[in-house]
Amino acid sequence: MNHVFGPVYSRRLSKSLGIDLVPFKTCNQDCVYCQLGPTTCKLLERGSFCNVGKIITELKQKLEQVSPDFITLVGSGEPTLCKELGEVISEIKKITSIPVAVLTNGSLLFQSDVRNDLVQADIVCPSLDAGNDYTFQRVNRPIPTIDFDTFLNGLIQFRREYHGQIWLEVLLIKGITDTQEEVVQIAQCAAQINPDRIHLNTVTRPPSDISITGLTLSELEEFASLFTPTAEVIAEYPTVSEVITSAKDIQQEDILNVIQRHPCSLKELSFALSVSEEMLKPVLKDLIHQDKVEVFNIRGRELFRYKNK
């Protein structure tokens, strides 16, 4: 499967071209809200998961076809687990001036080698979903050797060493982190990290634990002012207004390359693959019949997600 996918619309990074560095659901956490389902390969130690030369070749080819706002290291697992992370960022910067962003759960920032890799990025977007160890264990479900203090101190140390932009994402969950007490604790931790921006989010895509739900927009707006700087409430994905009419051939692998890392609506897939919705429909129907793709309805939106077996 290709490492480069998209572009997809990102709530934080607009038109984002993704690069996936680790195998599907290889992570050091098993977050209850993960849109890709339960973690199947839980790791602490970093490993070699990719061929840097292959990634750069794929990226060059893709950049001949599209002009993204960001190149984002993200995907179907935790990118900081990849030992080649720093080399990938360095090589990207040799071929393009497009800014590089990294989406990370932040749990390996206590390691100096991970911090050294990430200082090359233009933007780092870590997550902070809890303000204490009990909630951290309940929501993020990290491997046993990572506790909340280790996690938080890693983020604080990274801020001291990193001169780029830190955009912190805080995801709130109904019935867990929707009280004043919990959110104040998270806000106090966020203040210690001192990010450039704080993005307040909730469950808007099919979660790993189907019992959890998100907050309403008004609830998020109420909590935003508790943060310094004031948090920006992340709304739904921007509506893709461009209608793609291309009738080019579309292969099943093209669709799987996108939705394995990023559950999408039909319109978002159309944009990412530059092919009409009508051309996508029969291919998606076949993938569903083959039990490779599943359909979720969340808040009135129909999303297609890779079926993790």
C-alpha positions as CSV (number, residue, x, y, z in Angstrom):
1,M,0.0,0.0,0.0
2,N,1.2,3.5,-0.8
3,H,2.6,5.8,1.9
4,V,1.3,9.0,0.4
5,F,-2.5,9.6,0.4
6,G,-5.0,12.4,-0.2
7,P,-5.2,15.3,-0.3
8,V,-7.9,15.3,2.3
9,Y,-9.7,18.2,3.9
10,S,-8.4,18.6,7.5
11,R,-10.2,20.6,10.1
12,R,-6.8,22.1,11.2
13,L,-4.7,22.0,8.1
14,S,-7.1,22.7,5.2
15,K,-6.0,20.8,2.0
16,S,-3.6,18.2,3.5
17,L,-1.5,15.6,1.7
18,G,-0.9,12.8,4.1
19,I,2.2,10.5,4.6
20,D,1.7,7.3,6.6
21,L,4.9,6.0,8.2
22,V,3.7,3.0,10.3
23,P,1.6,-0.1,9.6
24,F,-2.2,0.0,10.3
25,K,-3.1,0.6,13.9
26,T,0.5,0.5,15.2
27,C,0.3,2.7,18.2
28,N,1.3,3.1,21.9
29,Q,-2.2,4.1,22.8
30,D,-5.7,2.7,22.3
31,C,-7.9,5.8,22.5
32,V,-11.6,5.2,22.9
33,Y,-12.4,7.8,20.3
34,C,-10.0,6.6,17.5
35,Q,-11.8,6.8,14.2
36,L,-9.7,3.8,12.9
37,G,-10.9,1.3,15.5
38,P,-9.0,-0.5,18.3
39,T,-5.2,-0.7,18.3
40,T,-4.0,-4.0,17.0
41,C,-0.3,-3.6,17.5
42,K,0.7,-1.8,20.7
43,L,4.3,-0.7,20.9
44,L,6.6,1.4,23.0
45,E,9.9,1.0,21.2
46,R,10.4,2.8,17.9
47,G,11.1,0.7,14.8
48,S,11.9,0.9,11.1
49,F,8.7,0.7,9.2
50,C,9.3,2.5,5.9
51,N,11.7,3.1,3.0
52,V,12.5,6.8,3.0
53,G,13.5,6.8,-0.7
54,K,10.2,5.2,-1.7
55,I,8.3,7.7,0.3
56,I,10.1,10.7,-1.4
57,T,9.6,9.1,-4.8
58,E,5.8,8.8,-4.2
59,L,5.7,12.3,-2.8
60,K,7.4,13.8,-5.9
61,Q,5.0,12.0,-8.2
62,K,2.0,13.2,-6.1
63,L,3.2,16.8,-6.0
64,E,3.2,16.9,-9.8
65,Q,-0.6,16.3,-9.6
66,V,-1.7,18.3,-6.6
67,S,-0.8,21.5,-4.6
68,P,-1.6,20.9,-0.9
69,D,-1.5,23.5,1.8
70,F,0.4,21.1,4.1
71,I,2.3,17.8,3.9
72,T,1.2,16.0,7.0
73,L,2.8,13.0,8.7
74,V,-0.1,11.2,10.1
75,G,-2.1,8.2,9.0
76,S,-3.1,4.8,10.5
77,G,-0.8,4.7,13.5
78,E,1.5,6.9,15.7
79,P,4.1,8.5,13.4
80,T,6.7,9.1,16.2
81,L,7.1,5.3,16.5
82,C,8.9,5.4,13.1
83,K,12.7,5.7,13.5
84,E,13.0,7.3,10.1
85,L,10.7,10.2,11.1
86,G,13.5,12.9,11.2
87,E,15.0,11.7,8.0
88,V,11.6,11.8,6.2
89,I,11.1,15.4,7.3
90,S,14.6,16.4,6.3
91,E,14.2,14.8,2.8
92,I,10.8,16.4,2.3
93,K,12.3,19.8,2.9
94,K,14.9,19.2,0.2
95,I,12.2,18.9,-2.5
96,T,9.5,21.4,-1.5
97,S,8.8,24.5,0.4
98,I,5.3,23.3,1.4
99,P,5.2,23.3,5.3
100,V,5.4,20.0,7.1
101,A,3.0,19.2,9.9
102,V,3.1,16.2,12.3
103,L,0.0,14.9,14.1
104,T,1.0,12.9,17.2
105,N,-0.5,11.7,20.4
106,G,2.6,13.2,22.1
107,S,3.2,10.3,24.3
108,L,6.8,9.7,23.2
109,L,8.0,13.3,23.6
110,F,9.7,12.3,26.8
111,Q,12.3,10.7,24.6
112,S,15.0,13.1,23.3
113,D,15.4,11.3,20.0
114,V,11.7,11.9,19.2
115,R,12.0,15.6,20.2
116,N,15.1,15.9,18.0
117,D,13.2,14.5,15.0
118,L,10.2,16.7,15.5
119,V,12.1,20.1,15.8
120,Q,12.5,20.0,12.0
121,A,8.7,20.2,11.4
122,D,7.0,23.5,10.8
123,I,3.9,22.6,12.9
124,V,3.5,19.9,15.5
125,C,0.0,19.0,16.6
126,P,0.0,16.9,19.8
127,S,-3.1,15.8,21.7
128,L,-4.1,16.5,25.3
129,D,-7.4,14.7,26.2
130,A,-7.0,14.6,30.0
131,G,-5.8,16.6,33.0
132,N,-5.0,13.7,35.3
133,D,-3.7,10.2,35.2
134,Y,-7.1,8.5,35.9
135,T,-8.8,10.2,32.9
136,F,-5.6,9.7,30.7
137,Q,-5.8,6.0,31.3
138,R,-9.5,5.9,30.7
139,V,-9.5,7.9,27.5
140,N,-6.1,7.3,25.9
141,R,-5.4,3.8,27.3
142,P,-1.6,4.0,26.8
143,I,0.8,1.1,27.2
144,P,1.4,0.5,30.9
145,T,4.9,2.2,31.1
146,I,3.5,5.6,30.1
147,D,1.8,7.6,32.9
148,F,0.3,11.0,32.7
149,D,3.2,12.9,34.4
150,T,5.7,11.4,31.9
151,F,3.4,12.3,29.0
152,L,2.8,15.9,30.2
153,N,6.5,16.5,31.1
154,G,7.5,15.4,27.6
155,L,5.2,18.0,26.1
156,I,6.5,20.7,28.4
157,Q,10.1,19.8,27.6
158,F,9.4,19.8,23.8
159,R,8.0,23.3,24.1
160,R,11.3,24.5,25.6
161,E,13.3,23.1,22.8
162,Y,11.0,23.7,19.8
163,H,10.7,27.0,18.1
164,G,8.0,26.1,15.5
165,Q,4.3,26.2,16.0
166,I,2.6,23.9,18.5
167,W,-1.1,23.4,17.8
168,L,-2.6,21.5,20.7
169,E,-5.8,19.4,20.2
170,V,-8.1,18.8,23.1
171,L,-10.8,16.3,22.5
172,L,-13.7,16.2,24.9
173,I,-16.1,13.3,25.5
174,K,-19.6,13.2,26.8
175,G,-19.8,11.7,30.3
176,I,-16.0,11.7,30.8
177,T,-14.4,15.1,30.1
178,D,-17.5,17.3,30.0
179,T,-17.5,18.7,33.5
180,Q,-16.0,22.0,34.6
181,E,-13.6,20.3,36.9
182,E,-12.2,18.0,34.2
183,V,-11.9,20.7,31.6
184,V,-10.2,23.2,34.1
185,Q,-7.6,20.5,34.9
186,I,-6.9,20.0,31.1
187,A,-6.7,23.8,30.7
188,Q,-4.2,24.1,33.5
189,C,-2.0,21.4,31.9
190,A,-2.4,23.1,28.5
191,A,-1.1,26.4,30.0
192,Q,2.0,24.6,31.2
193,I,2.7,23.4,27.6
194,N,2.2,26.9,26.3
195,P,1.0,26.1,22.8
196,D,0.6,28.6,20.0
197,R,-3.0,27.5,19.3
198,I,-5.5,25.2,21.1
199,H,-8.1,23.4,19.1
200,L,-11.1,22.1,21.0
201,N,-12.7,19.1,19.4
202,T,-15.1,16.3,20.2
203,V,-16.2,12.9,18.7
204,T,-17.4,13.6,15.1
205,R,-16.4,10.4,13.4
206,P,-17.1,6.7,14.2
207,P,-15.2,6.0,17.5
208,S,-13.4,2.8,18.5
209,D,-15.7,2.5,21.5
210,I,-19.2,2.9,20.0
211,S,-20.6,3.8,23.4
212,I,-19.0,7.2,23.6
213,T,-20.5,10.3,22.1
214,G,-19.4,13.9,21.5
215,L,-20.4,17.3,23.0
216,T,-22.6,19.8,21.2
217,L,-21.2,22.9,19.6
218,S,-22.6,25.1,22.3
219,E,-21.0,23.0,25.0
220,L,-17.6,23.3,23.3
221,E,-18.0,27.0,23.0
222,E,-18.7,27.3,26.7
223,F,-15.5,25.5,27.6
224,A,-13.3,27.4,25.1
225,S,-12.8,30.4,27.3
226,L,-11.2,28.3,30.0
227,F,-8.1,27.9,27.9
228,T,-5.1,30.2,27.4
229,P,-5.0,31.1,24.6
230,T,-8.7,30.8,24.2
231,A,-9.4,27.5,22.4
232,E,-10.7,27.5,18.8
233,V,-13.7,25.2,18.5
234,I,-13.2,22.9,15.6
235,A,-16.4,22.5,13.6
236,E,-17.3,19.8,11.2
237,Y,-15.1,19.2,8.2
238,P,-15.5,22.0,5.7
239,T,-18.1,21.3,3.0
240,V,-16.4,20.2,-0.2
241,S,-18.2,22.5,-2.7
242,E,-16.1,21.6,-5.7
243,V,-18.0,19.0,-7.8
244,I,-15.6,16.5,-9.5
245,T,-16.9,15.3,-12.8
246,S,-13.9,13.3,-14.0
247,A,-14.8,9.8,-15.2
248,K,-11.3,8.4,-14.9
249,D,-10.9,4.8,-13.9
250,I,-10.8,4.3,-10.1
251,Q,-9.3,1.2,-8.5
252,Q,-10.4,-0.3,-5.2
253,E,-6.8,0.2,-3.9
254,D,-7.1,4.0,-4.5
255,I,-10.1,4.2,-2.2
256,L,-8.6,1.9,0.5
257,N,-5.4,4.1,0.5
258,V,-7.5,7.0,1.7
259,I,-10.1,5.6,4.0
260,Q,-7.7,3.2,5.8
261,R,-6.2,6.4,7.3
262,H,-9.1,8.8,7.2
263,P,-12.8,7.8,7.1
264,C,-14.5,9.9,4.5
265,S,-17.8,10.9,3.1
266,L,-18.6,10.3,-0.5
267,K,-17.9,14.0,-1.4
268,E,-14.6,14.0,0.5
269,L,-13.5,10.9,-1.3
270,S,-14.5,12.5,-4.6
271,F,-12.3,15.4,-3.8
272,A,-9.3,13.4,-2.6
273,L,-9.3,11.1,-5.6
274,S,-10.4,13.7,-8.3
275,V,-13.1,11.4,-9.5
276,S,-16.9,11.9,-9.7
277,E,-19.2,10.6,-7.0
278,E,-21.1,8.6,-9.5
279,M,-17.9,6.7,-10.5
280,L,-17.1,6.0,-6.8
281,K,-20.5,4.6,-5.9
282,P,-20.2,1.2,-7.6
283,V,-16.6,0.6,-6.4
284,L,-17.6,1.4,-2.8
285,K,-20.6,-0.9,-3.1
286,D,-18.2,-3.7,-4.2
287,L,-15.8,-3.0,-1.3
288,I,-18.7,-3.1,1.2
289,H,-19.9,-6.4,-0.3
290,Q,-16.3,-7.8,0.0
291,D,-16.4,-6.7,3.7
292,K,-13.4,-4.4,3.3
293,V,-15.3,-1.2,3.9
294,E,-18.1,-0.4,6.4
295,V,-20.5,2.5,6.5
296,F,-21.2,4.6,9.6
297,N,-23.8,7.3,10.2
298,I,-22.8,9.9,12.8
299,R,-24.6,13.1,13.3
300,G,-26.4,12.7,10.1
301,R,-23.3,12.1,8.0
302,E,-22.6,8.9,6.1
303,L,-18.9,8.0,6.3
304,F,-16.9,5.1,4.8
305,R,-14.3,3.5,6.9
306,Y,-11.8,0.7,6.4
307,K,-13.0,-2.5,8.1
308,N,-10.3,-3.7,10.4
309,K,-10.5,-7.4,10.7
